[in-house]
Amino acid sequence: MKGLSLAAIASACGGTCCGPEELLSREITGVAIDSRKIEEGFLFVPIKGARVDGHDFIEQVMEKGALCSLSEHSLGDVPYPYIVVESTEQALKDLARYYRSRLNLKVIGITGSVGKTSTKELIASVLAQKYHVLKTEGNYNNEIGLPLTIFRLTEEDEIAVLEMGIDHFGEMHRLADIARPDVCVITNIGYAHLESLGSREGILKAKTEMFDHLQDEFCVVLNGDDDMLRTVSDVRGQKPVFFGIDSAAPVFASHIENRGLKGTLCTIQLPACGDSPEATIQADIPIPGKHMVYNALAGAYIGRLFGLSAEEIESGIRALQPVSGRNHQIETDTLTILDDCYNANPASMRASLDVLAMALGRRTAVMGDMKELGKDEDRLHFETGEYAARKGIDQIICIGPLAEHMYQGAKNIASGNTVLYYPDKERFLNDVSSLFQKGDTVLVKASNSMKFSQIVETLKEFGCNGYCHTGNSTEKGETL
């Protein structure tokens, strides 16, 4: 991390330096908002949270070797430098915007209702075949996480692949102002964050705020099979590039061969772009699901946009690795677990059920509440339960207050499924030993706040112990 002296930081944040003037030319080595992650020479940005105020840890981080701290108030006569700002959270964003402006690299911004993370991972995997790439890690995709991701960039990085998530109007505008993308990718417009965004039309409006801060030379890449995104015909005088399976998009997939949980084979046709001529890609996508074909289409086109050969793109797609909590397959002695518990909305739930339906043997869906769906949340949960039953999922387990509507929806489709309901995951965990059989494939999915990672860990332990039940228990639920 170069070029961020204390004087430059104060200027970028509109802050006032306090402390010895001879330290103003010193440069920080990193930025952290967590006192536990402070290293020698770091800048500490104390954020006020609901339960903890980072200002309470300023003295502690300075003793650990931090060079400087921001603060929203005077710290008095202290033996270390600090910078007073009006808002430390806003200062974090202002500083990230300034640091991004000093870096000579390309930025790919990725958003959408479903598939942001898997698309980000695939694009980064492809581009890494030729470039030094930094990508968003974990859930660092919001107004706090994005700046922290940008601070990880160094002069060695050539491309940043940044996931950008929102749930309110104006957020994408602020994120894009920080990131200044060269390429914008939107995966789809689904039913997520309807509490604050109101409708799919509202989601489209909020997501396309990214267009406000694209670089002068930009490219917009959109899912042409999404009915809302197809309405985007012009972005600042330029046509977007569409990809798809069902539509007549310039970037499209054909000869799609479903290999079940082993993934998908397909042929991707790419138009000429930049200095690269037309190309045909034989894609071997190692993660299952039709949605991964869309991700491969976006990744292949962006790889071509950045000058990768067909062979490099094919290698990048094959090299894709699953992320924990995101359609991650876990093999135990007795169970195959599809860990997709990071988050959920109706579209992503259906995509995961489609993957589960590909599995051989008995299939169980452990589904929990989907949050932030607004006034239609009961109906959307009910329809998700119906969808699971129609897909022929053998055992459907619904957990949580909202998931009771899933339960009712699954019961509404009488197809021989076992359908169970638990008000909370603790009661479900008490029954785990009676619910699963050797050879089962189990999907675990819910909104992140449900903390279904605990269920995944329990199933891993259960499956690795080689224990299996020989039949279903229906004492806590109902069999149709």
Phi and psi in degrees as a GROMACS rama.xvg file:
@    title "Ramachandran Plot"
@    xaxis  label "Phi"
@    yaxis  label "Psi"
@TYPE xy
-120.014  154.113  LYS-2
87.4985  6.3382  GLY-3
-108.726  80.7233  LEU-4
-78.8084  163.55  SER-5
-60.7719  -36.1989  LEU-6
-64.9833  -42.7437  ALA-7
-66.2277  -37.8818  ALA-8
-63.3943  -46.6875  ILE-9
-60.867  -39.7634  ALA-10
-66.7139  -44.2462  SER-11
-65.4088  -33.0634  ALA-12
-94.0711  -4.63694  CYS-13
64.7956  33.0891  GLY-14
-103.215  177.322  GLY-15
-119.374  123.749  THR-16
-75.6436  136.942  CYS-17
-125.946  131.321  CYS-18
128.98  -176.137  GLY-19
-59.3904  129.919  PRO-20
-63.6665  -29.3608  GLU-21
-66.1664  -13.3604  GLU-22
-90.3789  -7.06927  LEU-23
-64.3221  -25.5058  LEU-24
-87.4879  -6.80245  SER-25
-68.6222  142.42  ARG-26
-106.219  141.825  GLU-27
-77.2103  160.339  ILE-28
-106.114  -9.07208  THR-29
-179.978  175.259  GLY-30
-132.766  138.717  VAL-31
-145.031  147.03  ALA-32
-107.313  -7.96368  ILE-33
-106.248  120.402  ASP-34
-59.8313  -25.5911  SER-35
-74.691  -15.3115  ARG-36
-104.538  9.39467  LYS-37
-70.3106  134.653  ILE-38
-124.342  171.267  GLU-39
-54.7871  126.913  GLU-40
84.9669  6.11847  GLY-41
-76.6667  158.87  PHE-42
-97.2612  129.873  LEU-43
-100.124  129.069  PHE-44
-114.23  99.7228  VAL-45
-77.6618  121.113  PRO-46
-105.399  138.661  ILE-47
-84.7199  115.165  LYS-48
-101.745  -178.273  GLY-49
-66.1692  -33.2515  ALA-50
-116.289  -25.7468  ARG-51
-128.729  138.427  VAL-52
-107.791  116.918  ASP-53
-58.4163  -22.4286  GLY-54
-60.0551  -25.0681  HIS-55
-68.7946  -12.6566  ASP-56
-110.179  7.51854  PHE-57
-60.438  -48.5014  ILE-58
-60.8459  -39.6774  GLU-59
-63.9026  -43.9605  GLN-60
-71.163  -31.4183  VAL-61
-67.7061  -35.5925  MET-62
-68.2548  -27.3639  GLU-63
-78.8302  -8.76308  LYS-64
117.387  4.70888  GLY-65
-59.1897  144.832  ALA-66
-79.5461  -36.3907  LEU-67
-158.2  160.745  CYS-68
-132.888  148.26  SER-69
-84.6105  160.34  LEU-70
-157.228  146.6  SER-71
-90.7746  3.38125  GLU-72
-152.413  164.634  HIS-73
-65.9179  139.23  SER-74
-100.106  2.10754  LEU-75
77.6938  -153.442  GLY-76
-87.8737  90.0471  ASP-77
-115.905  155.714  VAL-78
-86.5911  24.6249  PRO-79
-144.059  158.342  TYR-80
-79.0286  148.108  PRO-81
-150.361  162.93  TYR-82
-124.393  122.092  ILE-83
-87.3015  126.931  VAL-84
-130.563  162.334  VAL-85
-69.9349  -41.839  GLU-86
-140.999  121.573  SER-87
-68.5121  -33.1931  THR-88
-65.992  -43.5419  GLU-89
-67.8505  -36.6178  GLN-90
-62.3929  -37.4013  ALA-91
-58.9173  -44.4298  LEU-92
-69.572  -41.7535  LYS-93
-61.7758  -40.9258  ASP-94
-69.3772  -38.685  LEU-95
-63.838  -41.0289  ALA-96
-61.0789  -42.8726  ARG-97
-64.978  -43.8858  TYR-98
-65.7888  -41.5094  TYR-99
-58.2736  -38.8628  ARG-100
-67.0232  -19.8841  SER-101
-90.6673  -7.02579  ARG-102
-97.1324  134.174  LEU-103
-96.1688  81.9384  ASN-104
-151.311  172.171  LEU-105
-101.971  143.831  LYS-106
-120.347  129.776  VAL-107
-108.814  117.506  ILE-108
-98.8441  129.498  GLY-109
-122.466  127.955  ILE-110
-142.299  178.806  THR-111
145.549  165.579  GLY-112
-75.4441  -35.4326  SER-113
-135.947  143.36  VAL-114
87.6902  10.0178  GLY-115
-59.4126  -47.9291  LYS-116
-68.7774  -46.1265  THR-117
-66.1999  -34.6765  SER-118
-67.6147  -42.3966  THR-119
-59.2711  -44.8753  LYS-120
-63.3036  -41.2866  GLU-121
-69.5591  -43.9757  LEU-122
-60.6121  -43.8137  ILE-123
-64.4957  -38.5741  ALA-124
-63.3677  -40.4029  SER-125
-67.2435  -51.8168  VAL-126
-65.1189  -27.811  LEU-127
-66.4749  -11.874  ALA-128
-70.0847  -17.8424  GLN-129
-131.491  -26.8471  LYS-130
-121.819  163.231  TYR-131
-85.2592  111.745  HIS-132
-116.756  135.935  VAL-133
-114.116  134.77  LEU-134
-125.528  158.72  LYS-135
-59.4871  133.683  THR-136
-105.934  144.042  GLU-137
56.0879  -136.165  GLY-138
-103.636  30.2971  ASN-139
-82.4768  60.9932  TYR-140
-123.567  12.2362  ASN-141
-112.626  -163.351  ASN-142
-72.8904  -10.6758  GLU-143
-100.874  -46.174  ILE-144
-67.3224  -39.7426  GLY-145
-60.7934  -48.7515  LEU-146
-56.9277  -41.7094  PRO-147
-64.4078  -34.1947  LEU-148
-65.5145  -43.9513  THR-149
-62.5757  -35.6178  ILE-150
-67.3709  -15.3645  PHE-151
-80.4446  -12.81  ARG-152
-69.1306  143.922  LEU-153
-127.296  176.982  THR-154
-67.1975  -17.9246  GLU-155
-75.8271  -25.0178  GLU-156
-72.0639  134.86  ASP-157
-104.815  -29.6914  GLU-158
-140.507  137.114  ILE-159
-111.393  127.491  ALA-160
-107.445  105.43  VAL-161
-113.106  121.639  LEU-162
-82.1035  136.825  GLU-163
-131.341  109.625  MET-164
-111.877  143.791  GLY-165
-139.792  164.807  ILE-166
-143.861  8.30444  ASP-167
-141.375  154.805  HIS-168
-63.1438  143.436  PHE-169
93.3461  -24.2894  GLY-170
-64.4925  -45.5211  GLU-171
-63.9333  -35.8657  MET-172
-58.2518  -43.8851  HIS-173
-71.3673  -39.4313  ARG-174
-63.3055  -44.9637  LEU-175
-66.6828  -31.4334  ALA-176
-63.7209  -31.9256  ASP-177
-78.0324  -47.7684  ILE-178
-80.1641  -32.0633  ALA-179
48.6129  66.7724  ARG-180
-67.7823  148.246  PRO-181
-91.0079  -30.0375  ASP-182
-130.303  134.66  VAL-183
-114.511  128.724  CYS-184
-120.502  126.758  VAL-185
-119.899  122.112  ILE-186
-78.7004  -39.5538  THR-187
-179.532  169.377  ASN-188
-122.602  104.423  ILE-189
-115.24  -152.911  GLY-190
-106.306  87.1196  TYR-191
-142.967  143.511  ALA-192
57.1688  36.2781  HIS-193
-69.0037  -21.4357  LEU-194
-56.6508  -40.5899  GLU-195
-103.837  -26.3139  SER-196
-100.266  -11.8613  LEU-197
83.5357  -49.0062  GLY-198
-158.554  171.31  SER-199
-63.2492  -33.3896  ARG-200
-62.48  -39.6999  GLU-201
-66.6632  -38.8419  GLY-202
-63.2142  -43.4812  ILE-203
-59.2958  -45.7638  LEU-204
-60.1088  -42.8375  LYS-205
-69.4125  -43.2653  ALA-206
-65.349  -39.9641  LYS-207
-77.4385  2.02363  THR-208
-59.7911  -19.6536  GLU-209
-58.8978  -29.2097  MET-210
-61.7798  -23.3147  PHE-211
-62.3576  -27.4703  ASP-212
-126.227  27.7293  HIS-213
-67.9766  151.854  LEU-214
-65.2573  166.311  GLN-215
-59.749  -40.9816  ASP-216
-102.901  107.575  GLU-217
-135.528  168.151  PHE-218
-140.505  132.805  CYS-219
-112.145  125.263  VAL-220
-120.423  119.24  VAL-221
-128.449  152.307  LEU-222
-74.8436  107.737  ASN-223
-74.9544  -9.18384  GLY-224
-88.8647  -1.73972  ASP-225
-92.9681  122.557  ASP-226
-62.3107  -31.372  ASP-227
-75.228  -43.1143  MET-228
-68.6892  -27.5938  LEU-229
-64.1192  -17.8478  ARG-230
-77.9813  -9.69355  THR-231
-84.2805  103.473  VAL-232
-105.137  -16.7613  SER-233
-149.653  131.454  ASP-234
-125.712  103.618  VAL-235
50.2592  46.6252  ARG-236
83.5776  5.56989  GLY-237
-125.556  140.817  GLN-238
-79.259  137.596  LYS-239
-71.4921  161.952  PRO-240
-99.1252  124.878  VAL-241
-102.789  144.132  PHE-242
-123.362  154.169  PHE-243
-178.83  174.345  GLY-244
-112.782  -47.7  ILE-245
-87.3052  -18.9654  ASP-246
-101.902  165.829  SER-247
-85.7133  65.017  ALA-248
-87.1261  152.659  ALA-249
-65.6285  -25.8028  PRO-250
-110.556  112.067  VAL-251
-143.532  160.799  PHE-252
-113.158  143.583  ALA-253
-140.095  174.967  SER-254
49.939  48.8213  HIS-255
-78.9419  123.32  ILE-256
-118.454  111.684  GLU-257
-78.535  121.354  ASN-258
-107.064  28.3023  ARG-259
64.101  -137.626  GLY-260
-72.2616  -6.97018  LEU-261
-81.579  -9.03927  LYS-262
116.541  -154.431  GLY-263
-141.571  140.928  THR-264
-105.608  142.147  LEU-265
-160.15  164.774  CYS-266
-107.351  127.826  THR-267
-110.51  126.8  ILE-268
-101.36  127.323  GLN-269
-116.924  135.269  LEU-270
-78.0596  170.222  PRO-271
-64.9177  140.292  ALA-272
-150.611  134.727  CYS-273
58.7971  -128.588  GLY-274
-91.7388  2.15402  ASP-275
-95.4329  129.82  SER-276
-75.6795  178.527  PRO-277
-55.8232  152.084  GLU-278
-149.055  153.78  ALA-279
-117.833  126.898  THR-280
-112.4  127.624  ILE-281
-94.6601  98.7862  GLN-282
-93.8754  129.381  ALA-283
-112.724  96.9954  ASP-284
-91.3443  113.95  ILE-285
-77.9844  -10.5211  PRO-286
-106.783  131.741  ILE-287
-74.2393  162.387  PRO-288
116.316  139.206  GLY-289
-60.2785  -34.0879  LYS-290
-61.033  -27.5588  HIS-291
-70.7493  -23.6743  MET-292
-65.5675  -41.1151  VAL-293
-61.0933  -42.8199  TYR-294
-61.5351  -40.8255  ASN-295
-65.5483  -36.1669  ALA-296
-61.6249  -46.8528  LEU-297
-63.4084  -44.6735  ALA-298
-64.7213  -39.6449  GLY-299
-65.8196  -43.0323  ALA-300
-65.8726  -42.3884  TYR-301
-67.5697  -36.176  ILE-302
-58.538  -43.5668  GLY-303
-66.4496  -38.3717  ARG-304
-58.3451  -33.7833  LEU-305
-97.2371  17.2483  PHE-306
84.3188  15.9894  GLY-307
-76.1775  148.447  LEU-308
-76.9189  165.879  SER-309
-58.6226  -40.1305  ALA-310
-64.8768  -40.7726  GLU-311
-65.7849  -40.1766  GLU-312
-64.6259  -45.001  ILE-313
-59.1446  -41.8154  GLU-314
-64.7834  -40.2975  SER-315
-65.4268  -38.4769  GLY-316
-67.3383  -43.7969  ILE-317
-63.0993  -30.5848  ARG-318
-80.9315  -3.41445  ALA-319
-57.796  133.255  LEU-320
-114.342  140.277  GLN-321
-69.2009  154.05  PRO-322
-106.049  138.334  VAL-323
-54.6014  132.128  SER-324
84.5159  -1.69836  GLY-325
-128.455  85.0832  ARG-326
53.23  39.5563  ASN-327
-89.9684  120.652  HIS-328
-84.6597  128.871  GLN-329
-121.775  119.405  ILE-330
-97.5178  124.572  GLU-331
-115.364  -177.107  THR-332
-62.815  -31.9798  ASP-333
-124.634  -18.9227  THR-334
-126.703  150.507  LEU-335
-107.819  121.168  THR-336
-107.907  127.472  ILE-337
-98.3945  97.5905  LEU-338
-83.5203  100.349  ASP-339
-130.005  41.6552  ASP-340
-93.0539  5.87044  CYS-341
-65.9397  -44.0173  TYR-342
-161.238  171.559  ASN-343
-159.069  143.69  ALA-344
-145.562  174.004  ASN-345
-55.9383  -41.6957  PRO-346
-67.2688  -45.1189  ALA-347
-69.4845  -31.956  SER-348
-64.886  -42.218  MET-349
-65.5458  -41.4164  ARG-350
-61.0689  -40.2915  ALA-351
-69.507  -36.6219  SER-352
-66.2023  -34.1814  LEU-353
-61.8075  -41.3546  ASP-354
-65.2681  -46.6643  VAL-355
-58.2894  -37.9629  LEU-356
-64.3481  -18.4634  ALA-357
-77.4548  -17.2917  MET-358
-69.6295  150.154  ALA-359
-85.178  156.423  LEU-360
79.2791  -165.368  GLY-361
-76.4593  137.315  ARG-362
-120.62  130.792  ARG-363
-122.758  133.114  THR-364
-108.51  120.055  ALA-365
-103.815  104.419  VAL-366
-118.799  140.723  MET-367
-123.22  -174.866  GLY-368
-56.3787  141.682  ASP-369
-107.315  119.901  MET-370
-90.7299  166.397  LYS-371
58.9578  41.9797  GLU-372
-101.955  1.98489  LEU-373
70.9892  -153.612  GLY-374
-66.148  -20.1628  LYS-375
-94.8677  14.4698  ASP-376
-61.6847  -37.5021  GLU-377
-64.217  -47.1613  ASP-378
-63.2792  -42.5468  ARG-379
-66.4141  -35.3161  LEU-380
-68.873  -42.5226  HIS-381
-59.3942  -46.4744  PHE-382
-66.5345  -31.7761  GLU-383
-66.1789  -40.7103  THR-384
-62.5748  -42.3572  GLY-385
-59.5839  -43.0136  GLU-386
-62.5449  -43.0987  TYR-387
-59.7625  -42.354  ALA-388
-67.5834  -40.8394  ALA-389
-65.9649  -28.5086  ARG-390
-74.6026  -5.09059  LYS-391
78.9213  23.2773  GLY-392
-64.1511  126.674  ILE-393
-68.268  -40.6015  ASP-394
-132.635  122.633  GLN-395
-115.523  118.263  ILE-396
-116.759  120.747  ILE-397
-113.302  129.481  CYS-398
-129.744  127.301  ILE-399
117.08  160.973  GLY-400
-58.1048  -47.5411  PRO-401
-71.8424  -30.8354  LEU-402
-67.0773  -11.8537  ALA-403
-61.626  -30.9871  GLU-404
-70.5555  -32.5423  HIS-405
-61.1139  -46.0605  MET-406
-56.2611  -46.7441  TYR-407
-65.3431  -37.3544  GLN-408
-64.7843  -42.5276  GLY-409
-65.8029  -39.4712  ALA-410
-63.3504  -27.695  LYS-411
-68.1919  -19.9763  ASN-412
-108.526  97.0248  ILE-413
-79.4273  101.298  ALA-414
-135.816  23.1789  SER-415
83.2579  5.76523  GLY-416
-72.3431  155.843  ASN-417
-91.3381  122.28  THR-418
-122.317  120.173  VAL-419
-123.74  149.176  LEU-420
-129.557  135.652  TYR-421
-128.142  129.989  TYR-422
-63.0979  -29.0794  PRO-423
-149.774  163.68  ASP-424
-73.5635  -21.6735  LYS-425
-63.2769  -41.8216  GLU-426
-68.5687  -35.9341  ARG-427
-63.0996  -45.5607  PHE-428
-61.4809  -30.2936  LEU-429
-66.7039  -22.4323  ASN-430
-104.647  2.74353  ASP-431
-51.9543  -42.8218  VAL-432
-63.4103  -18.1142  SER-433
-103.778  -0.182727  SER-434
-102.41  -17.678  LEU-435
-123.668  150.216  PHE-436
-121.126  157.442  GLN-437
-58.8429  131.885  LYS-438
93.5793  -3.08391  GLY-439
-65.7054  145.493  ASP-440
-107.515  127.624  THR-441
-123.731  119.737  VAL-442
-90.3063  133.576  LEU-443
-121.873  116.771  VAL-444
-152.061  136.245  LYS-445
-170.715  171.996  ALA-446
-63.5229  151.956  SER-447
-57.6229  -33.8033  ASN-448
-66.262  -16.2317  SER-449
-75.1271  -15.5906  MET-450
55.9037  49.9374  LYS-451
-75.7592  -3.07534  PHE-452
-59.468  -28.546  SER-453
-63.3492  -37.6795  GLN-454
-66.1064  -42.9989  ILE-455
-58.7474  -45.7026  VAL-456
-64.2111  -39.1657  GLU-457
-64.742  -42.8386  THR-458
-67.0794  -35.9006  LEU-459
-61.3827  -46.8909  LYS-460
-63.5157  -44.4108  GLU-461
-60.6662  -46.5851  PHE-462
-70.0396  -35.882  GLY-463
-73.7699  -21.4359  CYS-464
-78.9557  -2.72492  ASN-465
74.6044  10.5671  GLY-466
-80.8272  141.111  TYR-467
-148.61  149.896  CYS-468
-97.3162  154.255  HIS-469
-98.2287  -2.70458  THR-470
-164.065  173.543  GLY-471
-87.937  144.242  ASN-472
-103.136  131.332  SER-473
-119.408  18.6698  THR-474
-63.3886  -32.2537  GLU-475
-97.9332  -1.0622  LYS-476
-144.658  -151.328  GLY-477
-140.162  138.808  GLU-478
-104.655  130.985  THR-479
